[in-house]
């Protein structure tokens, strides 16, 4: 379950949030929003992997004492 400072979000609270999002954006717009969100998450993960690779590469090249 998702938690927030006032407690646990239950089924009905989650259902109301989903209903509000559906009313605000409409059924046709939600898949586009999710696609954009997925691309953003994928890009973020790729960026993290690149930074991690650079750190590992610099550790390998560092002179050992």
PyMOL Python script that loads the backbone (N, CA, C, O; Angstrom):
from pymol import cmd

cmd.read_pdbstr("""\
ATOM      1  N   UNK A   1       0.820  -1.190   0.000  1.00  0.00           N
ATOM      2  CA  UNK A   1       0.000   0.000   0.000  1.00  0.00           C
ATOM      3  C   UNK A   1       0.866   1.256   0.000  1.00  0.00           C
ATOM      4  O   UNK A   1       1.981   1.258   0.521  1.00  0.00           O
ATOM      5  N   UNK A   2       0.352   2.287  -0.572  1.00  0.00           N
ATOM      6  CA  UNK A   2       1.018   3.580  -0.537  1.00  0.00           C
ATOM      7  C   UNK A   2       0.743   4.243   0.800  1.00  0.00           C
ATOM      8  O   UNK A   2      -0.364   4.149   1.330  1.00  0.00           O
ATOM      9  N   UNK A   3       1.744   4.909   1.341  1.00  0.00           N
ATOM     10  CA  UNK A   3       1.534   5.594   2.604  1.00  0.00           C
ATOM     11  C   UNK A   3       1.807   7.081   2.442  1.00  0.00           C
ATOM     12  O   UNK A   3       2.573   7.491   1.570  1.00  0.00           O
ATOM     13  N   UNK A   4       1.193   7.860   3.264  1.00  0.00           N
ATOM     14  CA  UNK A   4       1.418   9.289   3.309  1.00  0.00           C
ATOM     15  C   UNK A   4       1.301   9.699   4.776  1.00  0.00           C
ATOM     16  O   UNK A   4       0.879   8.886   5.598  1.00  0.00           O
ATOM     17  N   UNK A   5       1.659  10.931   5.128  1.00  0.00           N
ATOM     18  CA  UNK A   5       1.750  11.296   6.549  1.00  0.00           C
ATOM     19  C   UNK A   5       0.492  11.030   7.382  1.00  0.00           C
ATOM     20  O   UNK A   5       0.591  10.847   8.595  1.00  0.00           O
ATOM     21  N   UNK A   6      -0.668  11.006   6.763  1.00  0.00           N
ATOM     22  CA  UNK A   6      -1.891  10.823   7.539  1.00  0.00           C
ATOM     23  C   UNK A   6      -2.318   9.363   7.659  1.00  0.00           C
ATOM     24  O   UNK A   6      -3.314   9.075   8.322  1.00  0.00           O
ATOM     25  N   UNK A   7      -1.594   8.438   7.039  1.00  0.00           N
ATOM     26  CA  UNK A   7      -1.934   7.033   7.154  1.00  0.00           C
ATOM     27  C   UNK A   7      -1.753   6.297   5.845  1.00  0.00           C
ATOM     28  O   UNK A   7      -0.922   6.671   5.017  1.00  0.00           O
ATOM     29  N   UNK A   8      -2.537   5.246   5.665  1.00  0.00           N
ATOM     30  CA  UNK A   8      -2.449   4.388   4.492  1.00  0.00           C
ATOM     31  C   UNK A   8      -3.559   4.746   3.512  1.00  0.00           C
ATOM     32  O   UNK A   8      -4.700   4.978   3.910  1.00  0.00           O
ATOM     33  N   UNK A   9      -3.211   4.788   2.222  1.00  0.00           N
ATOM     34  CA  UNK A   9      -4.225   5.047   1.196  1.00  0.00           C
ATOM     35  C   UNK A   9      -4.974   3.740   0.953  1.00  0.00           C
ATOM     36  O   UNK A   9      -4.369   2.736   0.576  1.00  0.00           O
ATOM     37  N   UNK A  10      -6.257   3.750   1.162  1.00  0.00           N
ATOM     38  CA  UNK A  10      -7.081   2.568   0.964  1.00  0.00           C
ATOM     39  C   UNK A  10      -7.612   2.469  -0.453  1.00  0.00           C
ATOM     40  O   UNK A  10      -7.317   3.302  -1.310  1.00  0.00           O
ATOM     41  N   UNK A  11      -8.400   1.433  -0.676  1.00  0.00           N
ATOM     42  CA  UNK A  11      -8.955   1.192  -2.010  1.00  0.00           C
ATOM     43  C   UNK A  11      -9.818   2.347  -2.482  1.00  0.00           C
ATOM     44  O   UNK A  11      -9.686   2.799  -3.619  1.00  0.00           O
ATOM     45  N   UNK A  12     -10.702   2.828  -1.615  1.00  0.00           N
ATOM     46  CA  UNK A  12     -11.642   3.869  -2.033  1.00  0.00           C
ATOM     47  C   UNK A  12     -10.936   5.201  -2.314  1.00  0.00           C
ATOM     48  O   UNK A  12     -11.304   5.918  -3.244  1.00  0.00           O
ATOM     49  N   UNK A  13      -9.935   5.521  -1.514  1.00  0.00           N
ATOM     50  CA  UNK A  13      -9.185   6.750  -1.784  1.00  0.00           C
ATOM     51  C   UNK A  13      -8.464   6.655  -3.124  1.00  0.00           C
ATOM     52  O   UNK A  13      -8.447   7.614  -3.895  1.00  0.00           O
ATOM     53  N   UNK A  14      -7.870   5.495  -3.396  1.00  0.00           N
ATOM     54  CA  UNK A  14      -7.186   5.282  -4.669  1.00  0.00           C
ATOM     55  C   UNK A  14      -8.173   5.326  -5.826  1.00  0.00           C
ATOM     56  O   UNK A  14      -7.862   5.880  -6.880  1.00  0.00           O
ATOM     57  N   UNK A  15      -9.356   4.750  -5.647  1.00  0.00           N
ATOM     58  CA  UNK A  15     -10.384   4.772  -6.691  1.00  0.00           C
ATOM     59  C   UNK A  15     -10.834   6.208  -6.982  1.00  0.00           C
ATOM     60  O   UNK A  15     -11.054   6.566  -8.139  1.00  0.00           O
ATOM     61  N   UNK A  16     -10.970   7.017  -5.950  1.00  0.00           N
ATOM     62  CA  UNK A  16     -11.362   8.420  -6.143  1.00  0.00           C
ATOM     63  C   UNK A  16     -10.275   9.184  -6.890  1.00  0.00           C
ATOM     64  O   UNK A  16     -10.579   9.990  -7.769  1.00  0.00           O
ATOM     65  N   UNK A  17      -9.014   8.940  -6.550  1.00  0.00           N
ATOM     66  CA  UNK A  17      -7.906   9.596  -7.248  1.00  0.00           C
ATOM     67  C   UNK A  17      -7.898   9.219  -8.719  1.00  0.00           C
ATOM     68  O   UNK A  17      -7.732  10.080  -9.583  1.00  0.00           O
ATOM     69  N   UNK A  18      -8.077   7.932  -9.009  1.00  0.00           N
ATOM     70  CA  UNK A  18      -8.112   7.471 -10.400  1.00  0.00           C
ATOM     71  C   UNK A  18      -9.282   8.108 -11.144  1.00  0.00           C
ATOM     72  O   UNK A  18      -9.130   8.515 -12.296  1.00  0.00           O
ATOM     73  N   UNK A  19     -10.425   8.197 -10.513  1.00  0.00           N
ATOM     74  CA  UNK A  19     -11.601   8.815 -11.132  1.00  0.00           C
ATOM     75  C   UNK A  19     -11.348  10.291 -11.438  1.00  0.00           C
ATOM     76  O   UNK A  19     -11.719  10.773 -12.508  1.00  0.00           O
ATOM     77  N   UNK A  20     -10.730  11.000 -10.522  1.00  0.00           N
ATOM     78  CA  UNK A  20     -10.429  12.421 -10.742  1.00  0.00           C
ATOM     79  C   UNK A  20      -9.460  12.587 -11.901  1.00  0.00           C
ATOM     80  O   UNK A  20      -9.646  13.463 -12.745  1.00  0.00           O
ATOM     81  N   UNK A  21      -8.412  11.741 -11.951  1.00  0.00           N
ATOM     82  CA  UNK A  21      -7.453  11.809 -13.062  1.00  0.00           C
ATOM     83  C   UNK A  21      -8.154  11.524 -14.378  1.00  0.00           C
ATOM     84  O   UNK A  21      -7.905  12.202 -15.375  1.00  0.00           O
ATOM     85  N   UNK A  22      -9.021  10.534 -14.389  1.00  0.00           N
ATOM     86  CA  UNK A  22      -9.768  10.200 -15.600  1.00  0.00           C
ATOM     87  C   UNK A  22     -10.648  11.360 -16.042  1.00  0.00           C
ATOM     88  O   UNK A  22     -10.738  11.650 -17.235  1.00  0.00           O
ATOM     89  N   UNK A  23     -11.294  12.022 -15.100  1.00  0.00           N
ATOM     90  CA  UNK A  23     -12.138  13.164 -15.447  1.00  0.00           C
ATOM     91  C   UNK A  23     -11.319  14.353 -15.939  1.00  0.00           C
ATOM     92  O   UNK A  23     -11.742  15.062 -16.852  1.00  0.00           O
ATOM     93  N   UNK A  24     -10.154  14.574 -15.343  1.00  0.00           N
ATOM     94  CA  UNK A  24      -9.320  15.711 -15.741  1.00  0.00           C
ATOM     95  C   UNK A  24      -8.696  15.529 -17.123  1.00  0.00           C
ATOM     96  O   UNK A  24      -8.691  16.457 -17.932  1.00  0.00           O
ATOM     97  N   UNK A  25      -8.174  14.339 -17.392  1.00  0.00           N
ATOM     98  CA  UNK A  25      -7.415  14.132 -18.623  1.00  0.00           C
ATOM     99  C   UNK A  25      -8.190  13.407 -19.711  1.00  0.00           C
ATOM    100  O   UNK A  25      -7.836  13.516 -20.885  1.00  0.00           O
ATOM    101  N   UNK A  26      -9.217  12.684 -19.364  1.00  0.00           N
ATOM    102  CA  UNK A  26      -9.983  11.949 -20.356  1.00  0.00           C
ATOM    103  C   UNK A  26      -9.330  10.617 -20.693  1.00  0.00           C
ATOM    104  O   UNK A  26      -8.135  10.424 -20.470  1.00  0.00           O
ATOM    105  N   UNK A  27     -10.113   9.716 -21.223  1.00  0.00           N
ATOM    106  CA  UNK A  27      -9.638   8.372 -21.529  1.00  0.00           C
ATOM    107  C   UNK A  27      -8.616   8.315 -22.652  1.00  0.00           C
ATOM    108  O   UNK A  27      -7.779   7.412 -22.674  1.00  0.00           O
ATOM    109  N   UNK A  28      -8.666   9.244 -23.571  1.00  0.00           N
ATOM    110  CA  UNK A  28      -7.742   9.218 -24.709  1.00  0.00           C
ATOM    111  C   UNK A  28      -6.373   9.768 -24.342  1.00  0.00           C
ATOM    112  O   UNK A  28      -5.371   9.376 -24.940  1.00  0.00           O
ATOM    113  N   UNK A  29      -6.315  10.650 -23.387  1.00  0.00           N
ATOM    114  CA  UNK A  29      -5.062  11.316 -23.047  1.00  0.00           C
ATOM    115  C   UNK A  29      -4.203  10.495 -22.085  1.00  0.00           C
ATOM    116  O   UNK A  29      -2.981  10.642 -22.079  1.00  0.00           O
ATOM    117  N   UNK A  30      -4.814   9.640 -21.279  1.00  0.00           N
ATOM    118  CA  UNK A  30      -4.085   8.890 -20.262  1.00  0.00           C
ATOM    119  C   UNK A  30      -3.018   7.967 -20.864  1.00  0.00           C
ATOM    120  O   UNK A  30      -1.903   7.942 -20.343  1.00  0.00           O
ATOM    121  N   UNK A  31      -3.301   7.201 -21.942  1.00  0.00           N
ATOM    122  CA  UNK A  31      -2.231   6.369 -22.521  1.00  0.00           C
ATOM    123  C   UNK A  31      -1.034   7.196 -22.992  1.00  0.00           C
ATOM    124  O   UNK A  31       0.111   6.762 -22.863  1.00  0.00           O
ATOM    125  N   UNK A  32      -1.296   8.379 -23.534  1.00  0.00           N
ATOM    126  CA  UNK A  32      -0.196   9.243 -23.963  1.00  0.00           C
ATOM    127  C   UNK A  32       0.625   9.702 -22.757  1.00  0.00           C
ATOM    128  O   UNK A  32       1.854   9.741 -22.822  1.00  0.00           O
ATOM    129  N   UNK A  33      -0.043  10.045 -21.667  1.00  0.00           N
ATOM    130  CA  UNK A  33       0.657  10.455 -20.458  1.00  0.00           C
ATOM    131  C   UNK A  33       1.507   9.320 -19.899  1.00  0.00           C
ATOM    132  O   UNK A  33       2.645   9.540 -19.484  1.00  0.00           O
ATOM    133  N   UNK A  34       0.958   8.110 -19.886  1.00  0.00           N
ATOM    134  CA  UNK A  34       1.699   6.956 -19.371  1.00  0.00           C
ATOM    135  C   UNK A  34       2.902   6.629 -20.264  1.00  0.00           C
ATOM    136  O   UNK A  34       3.966   6.249 -19.774  1.00  0.00           O
ATOM    137  N   UNK A  35       2.717   6.782 -21.576  1.00  0.00           N
ATOM    138  CA  UNK A  35       3.822   6.548 -22.510  1.00  0.00           C
ATOM    139  C   UNK A  35       4.950   7.538 -22.242  1.00  0.00           C
ATOM    140  O   UNK A  35       6.119   7.155 -22.212  1.00  0.00           O
ATOM    141  N   UNK A  36       4.607   8.800 -22.048  1.00  0.00           N
ATOM    142  CA  UNK A  36       5.609   9.812 -21.734  1.00  0.00           C
ATOM    143  C   UNK A  36       6.294   9.550 -20.410  1.00  0.00           C
ATOM    144  O   UNK A  36       7.502   9.746 -20.280  1.00  0.00           O
ATOM    145  N   UNK A  37       5.521   9.106 -19.422  1.00  0.00           N
ATOM    146  CA  UNK A  37       6.080   8.782 -18.119  1.00  0.00           C
ATOM    147  C   UNK A  37       7.054   7.607 -18.239  1.00  0.00           C
ATOM    148  O   UNK A  37       8.126   7.621 -17.633  1.00  0.00           O
ATOM    149  N   UNK A  38       6.680   6.595 -19.020  1.00  0.00           N
ATOM    150  CA  UNK A  38       7.555   5.440 -19.235  1.00  0.00           C
ATOM    151  C   UNK A  38       8.859   5.839 -19.905  1.00  0.00           C
ATOM    152  O   UNK A  38       9.927   5.358 -19.526  1.00  0.00           O
ATOM    153  N   UNK A  39       8.778   6.715 -20.899  1.00  0.00           N
ATOM    154  CA  UNK A  39       9.994   7.183 -21.570  1.00  0.00           C
ATOM    155  C   UNK A  39      10.880   7.955 -20.603  1.00  0.00           C
ATOM    156  O   UNK A  39      12.103   7.821 -20.627  1.00  0.00           O
ATOM    157  N   UNK A  40      10.256   8.761 -19.752  1.00  0.00           N
ATOM    158  CA  UNK A  40      11.023   9.522 -18.772  1.00  0.00           C
ATOM    159  C   UNK A  40      11.742   8.618 -17.782  1.00  0.00           C
ATOM    160  O   UNK A  40      12.906   8.854 -17.461  1.00  0.00           O
ATOM    161  N   UNK A  41      11.064   7.593 -17.297  1.00  0.00           N
ATOM    162  CA  UNK A  41      11.666   6.652 -16.354  1.00  0.00           C
ATOM    163  C   UNK A  41      12.801   5.895 -17.029  1.00  0.00           C
ATOM    164  O   UNK A  41      13.860   5.701 -16.433  1.00  0.00           O
ATOM    165  N   UNK A  42      12.585   5.466 -18.272  1.00  0.00           N
ATOM    166  CA  UNK A  42      13.618   4.743 -19.015  1.00  0.00           C
ATOM    167  C   UNK A  42      14.853   5.618 -19.208  1.00  0.00           C
ATOM    168  O   UNK A  42      15.980   5.157 -19.033  1.00  0.00           O
ATOM    169  N   UNK A  43      14.637   6.873 -19.566  1.00  0.00           N
ATOM    170  CA  UNK A  43      15.745   7.808 -19.755  1.00  0.00           C
ATOM    171  C   UNK A  43      16.496   8.027 -18.443  1.00  0.00           C
ATOM    172  O   UNK A  43      17.726   8.086 -18.435  1.00  0.00           O
ATOM    173  N   UNK A  44      15.772   8.146 -17.348  1.00  0.00           N
ATOM    174  CA  UNK A  44      16.395   8.332 -16.037  1.00  0.00           C
ATOM    175  C   UNK A  44      17.259   7.127 -15.684  1.00  0.00           C
ATOM    176  O   UNK A  44      18.381   7.292 -15.205  1.00  0.00           O
ATOM    177  N   UNK A  45      16.750   5.916 -15.914  1.00  0.00           N
ATOM    178  CA  UNK A  45      17.520   4.704 -15.613  1.00  0.00           C
ATOM    179  C   UNK A  45      18.765   4.619 -16.473  1.00  0.00           C
ATOM    180  O   UNK A  45      19.827   4.227 -15.989  1.00  0.00           O
ATOM    181  N   UNK A  46      18.650   4.986 -17.763  1.00  0.00           N
ATOM    182  CA  UNK A  46      19.818   4.976 -18.642  1.00  0.00           C
ATOM    183  C   UNK A  46      20.872   5.961 -18.141  1.00  0.00           C
ATOM    184  O   UNK A  46      22.066   5.665 -18.166  1.00  0.00           O
ATOM    185  N   UNK A  47      20.433   7.119 -17.692  1.00  0.00           N
ATOM    186  CA  UNK A  47      21.355   8.107 -17.143  1.00  0.00           C
ATOM    187  C   UNK A  47      22.065   7.586 -15.901  1.00  0.00           C
ATOM    188  O   UNK A  47      23.268   7.788 -15.735  1.00  0.00           O
ATOM    189  N   UNK A  48      21.317   6.916 -15.028  1.00  0.00           N
ATOM    190  CA  UNK A  48      21.930   6.337 -13.832  1.00  0.00           C
ATOM    191  C   UNK A  48      22.957   5.278 -14.205  1.00  0.00           C
ATOM    192  O   UNK A  48      24.032   5.209 -13.608  1.00  0.00           O
ATOM    193  N   UNK A  49      22.623   4.452 -15.194  1.00  0.00           N
ATOM    194  CA  UNK A  49      23.563   3.415 -15.626  1.00  0.00           C
ATOM    195  C   UNK A  49      24.827   4.024 -16.207  1.00  0.00           C
ATOM    196  O   UNK A  49      25.920   3.511 -15.968  1.00  0.00           O
ATOM    197  N   UNK A  50      24.702   5.112 -16.968  1.00  0.00           N
ATOM    198  CA  UNK A  50      25.872   5.766 -17.535  1.00  0.00           C
ATOM    199  C   UNK A  50      26.765   6.326 -16.435  1.00  0.00           C
ATOM    200  O   UNK A  50      27.986   6.188 -16.502  1.00  0.00           O
ATOM    201  N   UNK A  51      26.176   6.953 -15.429  1.00  0.00           N
ATOM    202  CA  UNK A  51      26.958   7.496 -14.320  1.00  0.00           C
ATOM    203  C   UNK A  51      27.650   6.370 -13.572  1.00  0.00           C
ATOM    204  O   UNK A  51      28.819   6.491 -13.206  1.00  0.00           O
ATOM    205  N   UNK A  52      26.935   5.278 -13.345  1.00  0.00           N
ATOM    206  CA  UNK A  52      27.514   4.134 -12.641  1.00  0.00           C
ATOM    207  C   UNK A  52      28.679   3.553 -13.435  1.00  0.00           C
ATOM    208  O   UNK A  52      29.705   3.202 -12.852  1.00  0.00           O
ATOM    209  N   UNK A  53      28.538   3.446 -14.761  1.00  0.00           N
ATOM    210  CA  UNK A  53      29.616   2.947 -15.613  1.00  0.00           C
ATOM    211  C   UNK A  53      30.832   3.863 -15.552  1.00  0.00           C
ATOM    212  O   UNK A  53      31.967   3.389 -15.500  1.00  0.00           O
ATOM    213  N   UNK A  54      30.598   5.175 -15.559  1.00  0.00           N
ATOM    214  CA  UNK A  54      31.705   6.124 -15.477  1.00  0.00           C
ATOM    215  C   UNK A  54      32.429   5.999 -14.143  1.00  0.00           C
ATOM    216  O   UNK A  54      33.657   6.069 -14.092  1.00  0.00           O
ATOM    217  N   UNK A  55      31.681   5.817 -13.072  1.00  0.00           N
ATOM    218  CA  UNK A  55      32.298   5.663 -11.749  1.00  0.00           C
ATOM    219  C   UNK A  55      33.126   4.396 -11.714  1.00  0.00           C
ATOM    220  O   UNK A  55      34.259   4.408 -11.232  1.00  0.00           O
ATOM    221  N   UNK A  56      32.576   3.300 -12.219  1.00  0.00           N
ATOM    222  CA  UNK A  56      33.315   2.039 -12.240  1.00  0.00           C
ATOM    223  C   UNK A  56      34.551   2.140 -13.114  1.00  0.00           C
ATOM    224  O   UNK A  56      35.600   1.594 -12.773  1.00  0.00           O
ATOM    225  N   UNK A  57      34.439   2.832 -14.234  1.00  0.00           N
ATOM    226  CA  UNK A  57      35.572   2.999 -15.150  1.00  0.00           C
ATOM    227  C   UNK A  57      36.666   3.826 -14.489  1.00  0.00           C
ATOM    228  O   UNK A  57      37.847   3.499 -14.612  1.00  0.00           O
ATOM    229  N   UNK A  58      36.288   4.896 -13.787  1.00  0.00           N
ATOM    230  CA  UNK A  58      37.290   5.733 -13.131  1.00  0.00           C
ATOM    231  C   UNK A  58      37.948   4.987 -11.974  1.00  0.00           C
ATOM    232  O   UNK A  58      39.121   5.223 -11.684  1.00  0.00           O
ATOM    233  N   UNK A  59      37.214   4.088 -11.306  1.00  0.00           N
ATOM    234  CA  UNK A  59      37.806   3.274 -10.247  1.00  0.00           C
ATOM    235  C   UNK A  59      38.841   2.309 -10.806  1.00  0.00           C
ATOM    236  O   UNK A  59      39.868   2.057 -10.175  1.00  0.00           O
ATOM    237  N   UNK A  60      38.573   1.772 -11.984  1.00  0.00           N
ATOM    238  CA  UNK A  60      39.493   0.830 -12.614  1.00  0.00           C
ATOM    239  C   UNK A  60      40.776   1.532 -13.069  1.00  0.00           C
ATOM    240  O   UNK A  60      41.860   0.950 -13.021  1.00  0.00           O
ATOM    241  N   UNK A  61      40.642   2.778 -13.508  1.00  0.00           N
ATOM    242  CA  UNK A  61      41.789   3.520 -14.024  1.00  0.00           C
ATOM    243  C   UNK A  61      42.586   4.201 -12.934  1.00  0.00           C
ATOM    244  O   UNK A  61      43.714   4.626 -13.184  1.00  0.00           O
ATOM    245  N   UNK A  62      42.045   4.319 -11.738  1.00  0.00           N
ATOM    246  CA  UNK A  62      42.734   5.020 -10.654  1.00  0.00           C
ATOM    247  C   UNK A  62      43.975   4.233 -10.248  1.00  0.00           C
ATOM    248  O   UNK A  62      43.932   3.006 -10.157  1.00  0.00           O
ATOM    249  N   UNK A  63      45.089   4.943 -10.000  1.00  0.00           N
ATOM    250  CA  UNK A  63      46.314   4.250  -9.568  1.00  0.00           C
ATOM    251  C   UNK A  63      46.129   3.661  -8.179  1.00  0.00           C
ATOM    252  O   UNK A  63      45.585   4.302  -7.280  1.00  0.00           O
ATOM    253  N   UNK A  64      46.582   2.456  -8.027  1.00  0.00           N
ATOM    254  CA  UNK A  64      46.434   1.770  -6.737  1.00  0.00           C
ATOM    255  C   UNK A  64      47.709   1.951  -5.932  1.00  0.00           C
ATOM    256  O   UNK A  64      48.816   1.843  -6.461  1.00  0.00           O
ATOM    257  N   UNK A  65      47.541   2.225  -4.663  1.00  0.00           N
ATOM    258  CA  UNK A  65      48.700   2.489  -3.816  1.00  0.00           C
ATOM    259  C   UNK A  65      48.982   1.321  -2.921  1.00  0.00           C
ATOM    260  O   UNK A  65      49.927   1.362  -2.133  1.00  0.00           O
TER     261      UNK A  65
END
""", "prot")
cmd.dss("prot")
cmd.show_as("cartoon", "prot")
cmd.util.cbc("prot")
cmd.orient("prot")
